[in-house]
């Protein structure tokens, strides 16, 4: 294997954290002008490896050869100087500063007096934004942008470094289909310029559309590297999870009972109008629609996070008032939120505290002291039931993979003993194996008579898991499909774009 052929060679990389061996002698070889995917289940070691490459962590042992030279023990600033930049999965913009300051943060152009040259920064920013086909004024404050636009600014920032190697960690998780296509155009353009891209994604169809090679890891070990065009999907999944995942959407017919939840004419002044639907016991009601259709806002209003202008909520035929989440929980509702980092986990707290925080009072005695044995037994039970991979209950949740964090949040809400579950993008950013496990949990809950409302941007998921599907467009219901068996993705998109004939 000649060094000249590769921009990057990582060999025998080991990384250990207290109590965890995250990488067990893995390798990665990337050629110039190559889009190279990293795939594996959550916890496989993908993010740890690229964090070592980007200078966030130093490997415990192993060798990195970059651009023909052996490198090691460098930090993020030095990585950028070498030409390695990274677009992180979790965005951390400076919200109340303009786009141009976010792009050039820490490397602002200066005038001859040593002051920031804002005019030059503006022109430089316009050039970078033009390069990624983003029509935004560089003076626009970040706080006014959508999450998708913020993601595109991160991509612009990476492009601005003129790096030889760009790492993209789940860059499409918050992007619309149109924006994903735009990103792929940028990636191909960068490839044509001879730049290399390491692309991490759980979306198999994206990997096949845009990458040249795939390297697969499992449980911190290197499994193999294959040309994308030569790798059939079944083999890819088998390499990732070590088993065949035949039942990605294990929906089984569950007995459906009476109406549990009814929403009548729910209206918010700006976000949605006249939303009405019902959910029965044992039913999974899917909610579909494009980003910005109002799906999440409706569910947040039902749960008491947002206030409505008008409308009524009925549970078991009785009208209820839900003004805050505490009211919703008291009525045996649960909400798995769309963004686990932003509104789900408490990163610095333990797995145990993250699990019990929604109903902590259950585990307190009359003196306000924790019933330790009861709490530990129930947490252990749910960790086992949902198969959360963690060194222990006292592990900080931020140390777990995204999929295991999501499982902890599912456990949190199941421990409140809910009758109605709202699941907003329950499998976003999760690998195929964990996705199948969460689908099984959802189906099992429906079989126990729970009423489930599931929002998903993935059409196969919402079609495969739902008994009925409610579709929204610009804050209104455009259709409720009773028979999902003969429904096509084209049918669903016609409702979502309000173009039904």
VOPAGU-2260 file (C-alpha; in pm, 1 decimal, decimal comma):
REM VOPAGU-2260
SITE   aa  ch    i         X         Y         Z
SITE  UNK   A    0       0,0       0,0       0,0
SITE  UNK   A    1     185,2     310,5    -116,1
SITE  UNK   A    2     151,6     628,8      83,5
SITE  UNK   A    3     129,7     844,7    -231,2
SITE  UNK   A    4    -208,9     697,5    -320,9
SITE  UNK   A    5    -372,8     814,3      -0,7
SITE  UNK   A    6    -442,8    1151,5     157,8
SITE  UNK   A    7    -510,5     967,8     485,9
SITE  UNK   A    8    -401,0     640,5     640,7
SITE  UNK   A    9    -510,3     554,8     994,5
SITE  UNK   A   10    -389,9     217,1    1118,5
SITE  UNK   A   11    -426,2      20,6    1443,9
SITE  UNK   A   12    -607,1     313,2    1611,7
SITE  UNK   A   13    -694,3     238,7    1974,5
SITE  UNK   A   14    -887,7     479,9    2195,1
SITE  UNK   A   15    -984,1     407,6    2553,4
SITE  UNK   A   16   -1196,3     613,1    2789,6
SITE  UNK   A   17   -1251,1     527,6    3158,1
SITE  UNK   A   18   -1433,6     195,5    3155,9
SITE  UNK   A   19   -1475,0     188,3    2776,5
SITE  UNK   A   20   -1251,0      71,6    2490,8
SITE  UNK   A   21   -1410,5     276,2    2211,8
SITE  UNK   A   22   -1169,7     177,9    1932,0
SITE  UNK   A   23    -992,0    -156,2    1913,6
SITE  UNK   A   24    -720,3    -120,6    1651,2
SITE  UNK   A   25    -925,2      16,5    1359,5
SITE  UNK   A   26    -811,4     146,0    1023,5
SITE  UNK   A   27    -921,9     395,7     760,2
SITE  UNK   A   28    -764,9     474,6     422,5
SITE  UNK   A   29    -893,3     764,0     209,1
SITE  UNK   A   30    -774,7     866,2    -139,2
SITE  UNK   A   31    -760,1    1224,1    -274,6
SITE  UNK   A   32   -1085,3    1324,4    -445,7
SITE  UNK   A   33   -1280,1    1044,3    -276,4
SITE  UNK   A   34   -1610,6    1057,0     -88,5
SITE  UNK   A   35   -1569,1     788,0     174,2
SITE  UNK   A   36   -1857,2     678,8     399,1
SITE  UNK   A   37   -1815,3     554,6     755,7
SITE  UNK   A   38   -2098,6     327,9     866,6
SITE  UNK   A   39   -2189,5     123,1    1170,0
SITE  UNK   A   40   -2439,4     110,1    1451,7
SITE  UNK   A   41   -2445,4     378,3    1720,9
SITE  UNK   A   42   -2147,0     306,4    1943,7
SITE  UNK   A   43   -1950,4     141,9    1661,9
SITE  UNK   A   44   -1670,8     400,5    1697,5
SITE  UNK   A   45   -1726,5     624,0    1391,7
SITE  UNK   A   46   -1746,5     953,7    1579,9
SITE  UNK   A   47   -1460,6     859,9    1812,6
SITE  UNK   A   48   -1239,1     787,5    1511,9
SITE  UNK   A   49   -1311,7    1116,9    1332,7
SITE  UNK   A   50   -1273,2    1305,7    1663,7
SITE  UNK   A   51    -922,0    1158,0    1683,2
SITE  UNK   A   52    -860,5    1265,9    1323,1
SITE  UNK   A   53    -991,7    1619,6    1386,6
SITE  UNK   A   54    -772,8    1669,3    1695,9
SITE  UNK   A   55   -1059,1    1661,0    1949,1
SITE  UNK   A   56    -916,2    1342,7    2105,0
SITE  UNK   A   57    -569,6    1193,9    2082,0
SITE  UNK   A   58    -560,0     820,1    2006,2
SITE  UNK   A   59    -436,2     596,4    2287,9
SITE  UNK   A   60    -218,8     423,5    2029,2
SITE  UNK   A   61    -192,5     378,1    1654,4
SITE  UNK   A   62     -56,1     565,1    1354,4
SITE  UNK   A   63    -194,9     849,7    1141,7
SITE  UNK   A   64     -30,7     937,2     811,6
SITE  UNK   A   65    -178,9    1249,6     654,0
SITE  UNK   A   66     -68,4    1386,8     316,7
SITE  UNK   A   67     235,3    1156,2     324,2
SITE  UNK   A   68     355,9    1256,4     672,2
SITE  UNK   A   69     315,0    1084,8    1006,0
SITE  UNK   A   70     123,6    1310,0    1248,4
SITE  UNK   A   71      14,4    1272,3    1608,9
SITE  UNK   A   72     -96,9    1445,6    1929,2
SITE  UNK   A   73    -230,7    1755,3    1757,8
SITE  UNK   A   74    -526,5    1975,8    1853,7
SITE  UNK   A   75    -819,8    2106,5    1648,6
SITE  UNK   A   76    -641,8    2430,8    1552,0
SITE  UNK   A   77    -343,5    2232,7    1423,9
SITE  UNK   A   78    -577,6    1998,3    1234,7
SITE  UNK   A   79    -728,3    2299,6    1057,1
SITE  UNK   A   80    -379,3    2427,1     971,6
SITE  UNK   A   81    -301,2    2086,1     819,6
SITE  UNK   A   82    -617,8    2106,2     607,8
SITE  UNK   A   83    -857,6    1886,8     807,5
SITE  UNK   A   84   -1196,9    2042,5     891,8
SITE  UNK   A   85   -1507,1    1889,8    1045,5
SITE  UNK   A   86   -1880,2    1959,3    1028,3
SITE  UNK   A   87   -2021,9    1834,7    1356,3
SITE  UNK   A   88   -2356,1    1659,5    1398,5
SITE  UNK   A   89   -2446,2    1885,2    1692,3
SITE  UNK   A   90   -2447,2    2250,2    1582,9
SITE  UNK   A   91   -2304,0    2516,5    1812,8
SITE  UNK   A   92   -2340,8    2852,4    1634,5
SITE  UNK   A   93   -2301,7    3193,6    1800,9
SITE  UNK   A   94   -2673,5    3266,9    1771,4
SITE  UNK   A   95   -2678,6    3644,3    1818,3
SITE  UNK   A   96   -2395,8    3721,9    1577,6
SITE  UNK   A   97   -2424,9    3743,5    1195,8
SITE  UNK   A   98   -2349,3    3467,1     948,4
SITE  UNK   A   99   -2020,9    3624,0     839,5
SITE  UNK   A  100   -1883,7    3639,1    1195,3
SITE  UNK   A  101   -1976,6    3273,4    1248,0
SITE  UNK   A  102   -1792,9    3170,9     930,6
SITE  UNK   A  103   -1471,5    3362,8    1011,5
SITE  UNK   A  104   -1480,3    3330,6    1393,5
SITE  UNK   A  105   -1124,4    3343,8    1529,5
SITE  UNK   A  106    -971,2    3427,6    1188,7
SITE  UNK   A  107   -1138,2    3758,1    1104,3
SITE  UNK   A  108    -965,4    3967,0     834,4
SITE  UNK   A  109    -792,2    4273,6     981,9
SITE  UNK   A  110    -723,0    4614,4     832,4
SITE  UNK   A  111    -384,6    4790,2     850,9
SITE  UNK   A  112    -473,6    4932,2    1194,1
SITE  UNK   A  113    -534,4    4584,7    1340,1
SITE  UNK   A  114    -914,1    4619,1    1353,4
SITE  UNK   A  115   -1162,4    4374,1    1202,5
SITE  UNK   A  116   -1225,0    4460,9     837,3
SITE  UNK   A  117   -1602,3    4408,9     825,0
SITE  UNK   A  118   -1631,6    4511,2     460,0
SITE  UNK   A  119   -1374,3    4253,3     353,5
SITE  UNK   A  120   -1536,9    3990,2     576,1
SITE  UNK   A  121   -1871,8    4062,6     412,3
SITE  UNK   A  122   -1728,3    4018,7      60,7
SITE  UNK   A  123   -1540,0    3701,1     159,1
SITE  UNK   A  124   -1859,1    3558,6     311,0
SITE  UNK   A  125   -2059,1    3637,9      -3,1
SITE  UNK   A  126   -1804,7    3441,6    -208,5
SITE  UNK   A  127   -1819,9    3138,0      22,5
SITE  UNK   A  128   -2200,7    3139,8      34,7
SITE  UNK   A  129   -2212,4    3167,9    -344,0
SITE  UNK   A  130   -1983,4    2864,3    -367,5
SITE  UNK   A  131   -2243,6    2650,4    -184,9
SITE  UNK   A  132   -2541,2    2810,7    -365,5
SITE  UNK   A  133   -2681,5    2967,4     -47,3
SITE  UNK   A  134   -2861,7    3296,5    -103,8
SITE  UNK   A  135   -2836,0    3459,9     240,6
SITE  UNK   A  136   -2716,7    3804,9     342,9
SITE  UNK   A  137   -2390,8    3755,9     542,2
SITE  UNK   A  138   -2518,8    4016,6     791,8
SITE  UNK   A  139   -2821,9    3801,2     885,5
SITE  UNK   A  140   -2817,3    3691,7    1250,4
SITE  UNK   A  141   -2780,8    3314,5    1300,6
SITE  UNK   A  142   -3070,9    3309,8    1545,7
SITE  UNK   A  143   -3311,9    3399,7    1264,5
SITE  UNK   A  144   -3213,2    3097,8    1051,9
SITE  UNK   A  145   -3373,0    2753,4    1045,5
SITE  UNK   A  146   -3169,0    2457,0    1173,0
SITE  UNK   A  147   -3126,4    2347,9     810,4
SITE  UNK   A  148   -2981,3    2687,9     711,4
SITE  UNK   A  149   -2748,0    2678,5    1014,5
SITE  UNK   A  150   -2625,8    2340,3     892,5
SITE  UNK   A  151   -2553,0    2493,3     550,3
SITE  UNK   A  152   -2356,1    2774,1     719,7
SITE  UNK   A  153   -2144,5    2507,1     892,3
SITE  UNK   A  154   -2077,2    2358,4     550,0
SITE  UNK   A  155   -1981,9    2705,5     419,4
SITE  UNK   A  156   -1744,0    2743,3     715,1
SITE  UNK   A  157   -1575,8    2411,3     633,3
SITE  UNK   A  158   -1542,2    2514,8     267,9
SITE  UNK   A  159   -1390,3    2847,7     376,3
SITE  UNK   A  160   -1091,6    2668,0     533,3
SITE  UNK   A  161   -1002,0    2537,3     186,6
SITE  UNK   A  162    -934,7    2200,3     352,0
SITE  UNK   A  163    -798,1    1897,9     169,3
SITE  UNK   A  164   -1004,5    1666,4     389,0
SITE  UNK   A  165   -1354,8    1749,4     516,0
SITE  UNK   A  166   -1533,1    1534,1     775,0
SITE  UNK   A  167   -1914,8    1547,3     762,2
SITE  UNK   A  168   -2085,9    1388,8    1064,7
SITE  UNK   A  169   -2457,6    1333,4     990,0
SITE  UNK   A  170   -2480,3    1656,6     783,5
SITE  UNK   A  171   -2828,2    1583,2     644,2
SITE  UNK   A  172   -3010,2    1509,1     971,9
SITE  UNK   A  173   -3186,4    1849,1     966,9
SITE  UNK   A  174   -3200,4    1909,1     590,4
SITE  UNK   A  175   -3497,4    1888,6     354,6
SITE  UNK   A  176   -3475,2    1674,5      38,3
SITE  UNK   A  177   -3402,2    1986,5    -166,7
SITE  UNK   A  178   -3121,2    2089,5      68,7
SITE  UNK   A  179   -2978,1    1735,6      66,3
SITE  UNK   A  180   -2955,6    1751,1    -313,4
SITE  UNK   A  181   -2783,9    2090,0    -278,7
SITE  UNK   A  182   -2534,4    1939,6     -31,4
SITE  UNK   A  183   -2461,2    1650,9    -267,6
SITE  UNK   A  184   -2391,3    1899,7    -549,2
SITE  UNK   A  185   -2142,4    2077,5    -322,2
SITE  UNK   A  186   -1979,5    1746,7    -224,6
SITE  UNK   A  187   -1935,1    1645,0    -589,4
SITE  UNK   A  188   -1795,0    1988,7    -668,8
SITE  UNK   A  189   -1541,2    1955,0    -385,9
SITE  UNK   A  190   -1454,5    1605,4    -507,7
SITE  UNK   A  191   -1389,3    1742,6    -859,7
SITE  UNK   A  192   -1148,5    1991,8    -699,3
SITE  UNK   A  193    -951,9    1696,6    -557,5
SITE  UNK   A  194   -1076,0    1733,3    -200,7
SITE  UNK   A  195   -1157,6    1424,5       6,1
SITE  UNK   A  196   -1471,7    1387,6     216,2
SITE  UNK   A  197   -1536,5    1149,4     505,7
SITE  UNK   A  198   -1912,1    1112,1     526,8
SITE  UNK   A  199   -2091,8     965,8     830,1
SITE  UNK   A  200   -2458,4     884,0     782,7
SITE  UNK   A  201   -2717,6     630,7     895,7
SITE  UNK   A  202   -2919,2     689,9     579,2
SITE  UNK   A  203   -2824,8     401,5     353,8
SITE  UNK   A  204   -2984,4     549,6      43,0
SITE  UNK   A  205   -2765,0     862,7      76,7
SITE  UNK   A  206   -2449,4     655,1     104,3
SITE  UNK   A  207   -2531,4     474,7    -219,8
SITE  UNK   A  208   -2614,0     801,1    -395,2
SITE  UNK   A  209   -2306,1    1006,3    -316,5
SITE  UNK   A  210   -2011,0     794,2    -191,4
SITE  UNK   A  211   -1730,2     603,4    -363,4
SITE  UNK   A  212   -1628,3     373,2     -79,3
SITE  UNK   A  213   -1768,4     252,4     252,7
SITE  UNK   A  214   -1576,5     153,6     564,9
SITE  UNK   A  215   -1777,8     -36,0     825,5
SITE  UNK   A  216   -1711,4     -59,8    1200,0
SITE  UNK   A  217   -1883,3    -265,7    1467,2
SITE  UNK   A  218   -1832,6    -245,5    1845,2
SITE  UNK   A  219   -1514,8     -41,9    1800,2
SITE  UNK   A  220   -1364,8    -286,5    1550,6
SITE  UNK   A  221   -1282,8    -255,1    1180,4
SITE  UNK   A  222   -1506,4    -486,3     973,2
SITE  UNK   A  223   -1409,8    -395,4     618,5
SITE  UNK   A  224   -1387,9    -143,7     332,6
SITE  UNK   A  225   -1577,3    -192,9       7,5
SITE  UNK   A  226   -1645,5       6,5    -309,2
SITE  UNK   A  227   -2002,0     137,8    -268,3
SITE  UNK   A  228   -2103,1      18,8    -614,4
SITE  UNK   A  229   -1999,4    -339,7    -530,1
SITE  UNK   A  230   -2176,3    -358,1    -193,1
SITE  UNK   A  231   -2533,8    -488,7    -187,2
SITE  UNK   A  232   -2760,3    -349,8      86,2
SITE  UNK   A  233   -2812,4    -684,3     261,9
SITE  UNK   A  234   -2435,9    -735,9     293,6
SITE  UNK   A  235   -2384,5    -378,5     417,9
SITE  UNK   A  236   -2646,1    -421,1     691,9
SITE  UNK   A  237   -2503,6    -760,6     788,1
SITE  UNK   A  238   -2153,4    -611,2     817,5
SITE  UNK   A  239   -2288,2    -325,7    1030,2
SITE  UNK   A  240   -2497,1    -524,0    1278,4
SITE  UNK   A  241   -2348,9    -872,7    1255,9
SITE  UNK   A  242   -2687,2   -1020,9    1175,7
SITE  UNK   A  243   -2962,0    -997,8     916,2
SITE  UNK   A  244   -3218,4    -727,1     992,5
SITE  UNK   A  245   -3512,0    -866,2     801,2
SITE  UNK   A  246   -3780,7    -688,5     996,4
SITE  UNK   A  247   -3687,8    -322,0     978,3
SITE  UNK   A  248   -4055,7    -228,7    1010,9
SITE  UNK   A  249   -4197,6    -505,9    1233,5
SITE  UNK   A  250   -4553,6    -369,9    1241,7
SITE  UNK   A  251   -4800,0    -637,0    1340,1
SITE  UNK   A  252   -5176,6    -613,3    1348,6
SITE  UNK   A  253   -5279,3    -506,8    1700,5
SITE  UNK   A  254   -5632,6    -502,0    1841,8
SITE  UNK   A  255   -5758,5    -144,0    1807,7
SITE  UNK   A  256   -6006,4     -25,7    2069,1
SITE  UNK   A  257   -6212,7     283,9    2140,3
SITE  UNK   A  258   -6102,2     643,0    2089,4
SITE  UNK   A  259   -5851,4     738,1    2359,1
SITE  UNK   A  260   -5754,2    1089,7    2245,5
SITE  UNK   A  261   -5954,6    1337,7    2040,7
SITE  UNK   A  262   -5834,7    1679,0    1921,5
SITE  UNK   A  263   -6097,6    1922,2    1792,1
SITE  UNK   A  264   -6021,9    2238,4    1591,2
SITE  UNK   A  265   -5687,7    2308,6    1758,5
SITE  UNK   A  266   -5554,3    2644,1    1636,7
SITE  UNK   A  267   -5239,4    2848,0    1697,5
SITE  UNK   A  268   -5230,4    3207,1    1574,8
SITE  UNK   A  269   -4932,0    3161,7    1339,7
SITE  UNK   A  270   -4842,4    2793,8    1320,8
SITE  UNK   A  271   -5152,7    2587,4    1238,2
SITE  UNK   A  272   -5529,7    2608,8    1207,9
SITE  UNK   A  273   -5832,8    2381,6    1273,2
SITE  UNK   A  274   -5641,2    2060,0    1344,2
SITE  UNK   A  275   -5871,9    1770,5    1431,1
SITE  UNK   A  276   -5789,7    1401,4    1471,4
SITE  UNK   A  277   -5848,5    1098,6    1692,1
SITE  UNK   A  278   -5622,9     822,0    1821,3
SITE  UNK   A  279   -5759,1     488,8    1941,3
SITE  UNK   A  280   -5622,8     241,9    2194,6
SITE  UNK   A  281   -5366,2      15,3    2030,1
SITE  UNK   A  282   -5337,7     241,3    1726,5
SITE  UNK   A  283   -5030,5     402,9    1572,6
SITE  UNK   A  284   -5129,6     730,0    1405,4
SITE  UNK   A  285   -4852,5     855,3    1178,0
SITE  UNK   A  286   -4813,0    1226,4    1109,1
SITE  UNK   A  287   -4633,9    1317,0     785,6
SITE  UNK   A  288   -4553,4    1643,9     612,3
SITE  UNK   A  289   -4259,6    1849,0     492,3
SITE  UNK   A  290   -4036,5    2045,7     729,4
SITE  UNK   A  291   -4234,8    2354,0     838,7
SITE  UNK   A  292   -4574,9    2190,9     791,5
SITE  UNK   A  293   -4657,0    2231,0    1162,1
SITE  UNK   A  294   -4636,4    1864,2    1266,9
SITE  UNK   A  295   -4414,6    1916,0    1572,0
SITE  UNK   A  296   -4592,4    2237,1    1674,9
SITE  UNK   A  297   -4930,3    2059,7    1693,3
SITE  UNK   A  298   -4795,3    1786,4    1920,3
SITE  UNK   A  299   -4609,2    2037,6    2139,6
SITE  UNK   A  300   -4937,6    2228,3    2179,6
SITE  UNK   A  301   -5131,0    1915,3    2277,3
SITE  UNK   A  302   -4856,4    1840,6    2531,0
SITE  UNK   A  303   -4872,9    2191,3    2682,1
SITE  UNK   A  304   -4536,9    2320,7    2561,7
SITE  UNK   A  305   -4708,1    2579,4    2339,7
SITE  UNK   A  306   -5035,5    2756,8    2407,9
SITE  UNK   A  307   -5325,4    2733,0    2164,9
SITE  UNK   A  308   -5563,8    3009,4    2060,5
SITE  UNK   A  309   -5860,8    2776,1    2045,1
SITE  UNK   A  310   -5955,1    2410,7    2028,7
SITE  UNK   A  311   -6043,6    2124,1    2258,6
SITE  UNK   A  312   -5870,2    1810,7    2385,9
SITE  UNK   A  313   -6063,9    1503,8    2499,5
SITE  UNK   A  314   -5928,3    1194,1    2674,3
SITE  UNK   A  315   -6166,1     898,4    2707,2
SITE  UNK   A  316   -6446,4    1130,2    2595,5
SITE  UNK   A  317   -6383,6    1386,4    2872,2
SITE  UNK   A  318   -6261,9    1737,5    2796,6
SITE  UNK   A  319   -5927,2    1815,2    2962,3
SITE  UNK   A  320   -5724,5    2132,4    3008,3
SITE  UNK   A  321   -5353,4    2100,2    2931,0
SITE  UNK   A  322   -5166,0    2424,4    2986,8
SITE  UNK   A  323   -4820,1    2287,6    3066,2
SITE  UNK   A  324   -4629,8    1958,1    3027,5
SITE  UNK   A  325   -4696,8    1870,0    3392,3
SITE  UNK   A  326   -5069,9    1861,4    3307,8
SITE  UNK   A  327   -5000,9    1630,0    3012,9
SITE  UNK   A  328   -4794,8    1392,2    3227,3
SITE  UNK   A  329   -5072,8    1390,8    3489,6
SITE  UNK   A  330   -5306,7    1274,1    3210,5
SITE  UNK   A  331   -5064,0     988,6    3131,9
SITE  UNK   A  332   -4914,6    1143,8    2819,0
SITE  UNK   A  333   -4550,0    1118,9    2715,9
SITE  UNK   A  334   -4350,3    1311,8    2453,6
SITE  UNK   A  335   -4026,3    1195,3    2295,2
SITE  UNK   A  336   -3902,5    1523,2    2147,2
SITE  UNK   A  337   -3760,3    1577,4    1798,2
SITE  UNK   A  338   -3407,7    1680,2    1901,2
SITE  UNK   A  339   -3263,2    1469,3    2181,0
SITE  UNK   A  340   -2965,5    1703,2    2230,8
SITE  UNK   A  341   -3166,2    2025,1    2239,5
SITE  UNK   A  342   -3475,4    1919,3    2433,5
SITE  UNK   A  343   -3425,6    1560,1    2545,3
SITE  UNK   A  344   -3117,7    1462,8    2741,1
SITE  UNK   A  345   -2944,8    1640,8    3028,9
SITE  UNK   A  346   -2589,1    1579,5    2899,8
SITE  UNK   A  347   -2398,1    1621,5    3226,1
SITE  UNK   A  348   -2634,1    1404,1    3431,1
SITE  UNK   A  349   -2616,3    1027,6    3469,4
SITE  UNK   A  350   -2814,1     771,6    3274,5
SITE  UNK   A  351   -3009,3     704,0    3593,3
SITE  UNK   A  352   -3113,8    1065,9    3649,8
SITE  UNK   A  353   -3204,0    1107,4    3282,4
SITE  UNK   A  354   -3432,6     805,4    3312,0
SITE  UNK   A  355   -3622,8     911,7    3625,0
SITE  UNK   A  356   -3634,2    1289,6    3583,2
SITE  UNK   A  357   -3987,9    1296,9    3436,3
SITE  UNK   A  358   -4138,2    1127,0    3743,3
SITE  UNK   A  359   -3877,3    1167,8    4017,1
SITE  UNK   A  360   -4146,9    1211,3    4284,6
SITE  UNK   A  361   -4238,4     842,1    4243,8
SITE  UNK   A  362   -3900,9     750,1    4391,3
SITE  UNK   A  363   -3912,7     979,9    4696,8
SITE  UNK   A  364   -4031,8     879,7    5043,7
SITE  UNK   A  365   -4231,8    1101,3    5280,9
SITE  UNK   A  366   -3913,4    1273,8    5394,2
SITE  UNK   A  367   -3817,9    1358,0    5036,4
SITE  UNK   A  368   -3533,8    1105,3    5030,8
SITE  UNK   A  369   -3471,5     878,4    4732,1
SITE  UNK   A  370   -3591,3     517,8    4753,0
SITE  UNK   A  371   -3258,8     392,5    4621,4
SITE  UNK   A  372   -3344,4      23,1    4590,3
SITE  UNK   A  373   -3672,6      86,7    4407,8
SITE  UNK   A  374   -3511,1     340,1    4174,3
SITE  UNK   A  375   -3215,7     113,9    4091,2
SITE  UNK   A  376   -3434,6    -191,9    4032,4
SITE  UNK   A  377   -3667,4      -8,4    3793,3
SITE  UNK   A  378   -3378,3     155,1    3601,8
SITE  UNK   A  379   -3202,4    -181,9    3571,3
SITE  UNK   A  380   -3527,1    -335,8    3446,7
SITE  UNK   A  381   -3571,3     -77,9    3169,2
SITE  UNK   A  382   -3202,4     -80,3    3069,3
SITE  UNK   A  383   -3239,2    -455,3    3020,0
SITE  UNK   A  384   -3582,4    -434,3    2855,1
SITE  UNK   A  385   -3477,5    -171,0    2599,6
SITE  UNK   A  386   -3120,1    -301,7    2568,3
SITE  UNK   A  387   -2939,9      22,9    2653,0
SITE  UNK   A  388   -2564,4     -21,6    2612,6
SITE  UNK   A  389   -2401,9     158,9    2906,0
SITE  UNK   A  390   -2115,4      76,6    3146,0
SITE  UNK   A  391   -2355,7     155,0    3431,5
SITE  UNK   A  392   -2642,2     371,8    3551,6
SITE  UNK   A  393   -2402,9     636,0    3686,0
SITE  UNK   A  394   -2240,0     692,1    3344,5
SITE  UNK   A  395   -2298,0    1044,8    3210,7
SITE  UNK   A  396   -2549,6    1018,5    2927,5
SITE  UNK   A  397   -2336,5    1241,3    2702,0
SITE  UNK   A  398   -2083,4     956,8    2688,6
SITE  UNK   A  399   -2336,4     720,1    2526,0
SITE  UNK   A  400   -2392,9     689,5    2151,9
SITE  UNK   A  401   -2690,5     871,4    1997,9
SITE  UNK   A  402   -2893,2     552,3    1966,1
SITE  UNK   A  403   -2841,5     460,7    2330,3
SITE  UNK   A  404   -2927,9     815,2    2439,2
SITE  UNK   A  405   -3254,0     776,3    2246,2
SITE  UNK   A  406   -3324,8     446,2    2421,1
SITE  UNK   A  407   -3272,7     612,8    2759,5
SITE  UNK   A  408   -3530,9     877,3    2661,6
SITE  UNK   A  409   -3776,8     604,2    2558,3
SITE  UNK   A  410   -3717,3     441,7    2897,8
SITE  UNK   A  411   -3773,6     776,7    3071,0
SITE  UNK   A  412   -4122,2     806,7    2930,3
SITE  UNK   A  413   -4215,5     441,2    2969,2
SITE  UNK   A  414   -4131,2     474,0    3339,5
SITE  UNK   A  415   -4409,1     733,3    3370,9
SITE  UNK   A  416   -4655,6     455,3    3271,9
SITE  UNK   A  417   -4817,7     655,8    2987,2
SITE  UNK   A  418   -5134,0     567,4    2796,8
SITE  UNK   A  419   -5066,8     813,2    2511,6
SITE  UNK   A  420   -4722,2     845,9    2355,5
SITE  UNK   A  421   -4613,1    1119,5    2114,3
SITE  UNK   A  422   -4296,5    1014,9    1930,3
SITE  UNK   A  423   -4138,0    1293,6    1725,6
SITE  UNK   A  424   -3877,2    1154,3    1483,0
SITE  UNK   A  425   -3807,1     856,0    1714,7
SITE  UNK   A  426   -3532,7     709,6    1492,4
SITE  UNK   A  427   -3358,3    1022,8    1360,5
SITE  UNK   A  428   -2980,4     980,3    1349,6
SITE  UNK   A  429   -3001,8     615,9    1456,1
SITE  UNK   A  430   -2842,3     314,8    1289,2
SITE  UNK   A  431   -3042,0      38,2    1121,8
SITE  UNK   A  432   -3004,6    -211,2    1406,6
SITE  UNK   A  433   -3121,2      28,9    1678,1
SITE  UNK   A  434   -3394,9     157,5    1446,8
SITE  UNK   A  435   -3535,7    -195,0    1416,1
SITE  UNK   A  436   -3522,9    -232,8    1796,3
SITE  UNK   A  437   -3711,8      94,7    1852,1
SITE  UNK   A  438   -3970,3      -7,3    1592,2
SITE  UNK   A  439   -4022,8    -331,9    1785,2
SITE  UNK   A  440   -4070,4    -135,6    2108,6
SITE  UNK   A  441   -4330,7      88,1    1939,7
SITE  UNK   A  442   -4519,8    -212,5    1802,4
SITE  UNK   A  443   -4508,3    -386,1    2143,0
SITE  UNK   A  444   -4650,8     -75,0    2312,6
SITE  UNK   A  445   -4936,1     -60,8    2060,2
SITE  UNK   A  446   -5001,0    -427,8    2135,2
SITE  UNK   A  447   -5031,9    -337,6    2503,9
SITE  UNK   A  448   -5312,4     -95,1    2414,2
SITE  UNK   A  449   -5111,3     229,0    2421,8
SITE  UNK   A  450   -5221,6     506,3    2186,2
SITE  UNK   A  451   -4926,0     622,7    1977,1
SITE  UNK   A  452   -4878,1     931,7    1760,5
SITE  UNK   A  453   -4557,7     910,1    1554,6
SITE  UNK   A  454   -4409,2    1193,5    1349,6
SITE  UNK   A  455   -4151,5    1090,2    1091,0
SITE  UNK   A  456   -3982,3    1254,8     793,5
SITE  UNK   A  457   -3892,7     911,4     658,4
SITE  UNK   A  458   -4180,3     808,9     432,6
SITE  UNK   A  459   -4109,2     432,1     443,5
SITE  UNK   A  460   -4111,1     449,4     825,2
SITE  UNK   A  461   -4438,3     639,4     860,0
SITE  UNK   A  462   -4601,8     419,8     594,0
SITE  UNK   A  463   -4469,7      92,8     735,5
SITE  UNK   A  464   -4546,5     159,2    1102,9
SITE  UNK   A  465   -4880,1     344,4    1094,4
SITE  UNK   A  466   -5238,5     219,7    1105,7
SITE  UNK   A  467   -5354,7     558,7     975,0
SITE  UNK   A  468   -5161,2     860,7     852,5
SITE  UNK   A  469   -5246,9    1228,4     900,1
SITE  UNK   A  470   -5071,3    1454,0     648,5
SITE  UNK   A  471   -5008,2    1826,8     698,2
SITE  UNK   A  472   -4913,6    2113,0     469,6
SITE  UNK   A  473   -4845,5    2469,3     589,1
SITE  UNK   A  474   -5031,4    2430,6     918,3
SITE  UNK   A  475   -5338,3    2248,1     787,5
SITE  UNK   A  476   -5446,6    1886,9     757,1
SITE  UNK   A  477   -5455,4    1794,1     388,0
SITE  UNK   A  478   -5564,4    1434,8     438,4
SITE  UNK   A  479   -5606,1    1141,7     674,7
SITE  UNK   A  480   -5534,3     810,3     500,9
SITE  UNK   A  481   -5727,0     521,7     654,5
SITE  UNK   A  482   -5587,2     245,4     431,1
SITE  UNK   A  483   -5206,1     258,3     428,4
SITE  UNK   A  484   -5165,6     -78,5     255,8
SITE  UNK   A  485   -5198,6      53,0    -100,0
SITE  UNK   A  486   -5044,5     394,2     -29,0
SITE  UNK   A  487   -4736,1     495,4    -230,4
SITE  UNK   A  488   -4469,5     751,6    -142,0
SITE  UNK   A  489   -4591,5     957,5    -437,8
SITE  UNK   A  490   -4943,4     962,7    -287,4
SITE  UNK   A  491   -4806,0    1081,7      44,5
SITE  UNK   A  492   -4595,0    1354,2    -116,7
SITE  UNK   A  493   -4899,7    1477,3    -309,8
SITE  UNK   A  494   -5082,0    1532,8      22,0
SITE  UNK   A  495   -4769,5    1684,1     181,5
SITE  UNK   A  496   -4735,5    1936,5    -101,9
SITE  UNK   A  497   -5113,4    1988,4    -127,8
SITE  UNK   A  498   -5118,1    1879,3    -492,2
SITE  UNK   A  499   -5371,5    1595,3    -463,6
SITE  UNK   A  500   -5578,4    1580,3    -780,8
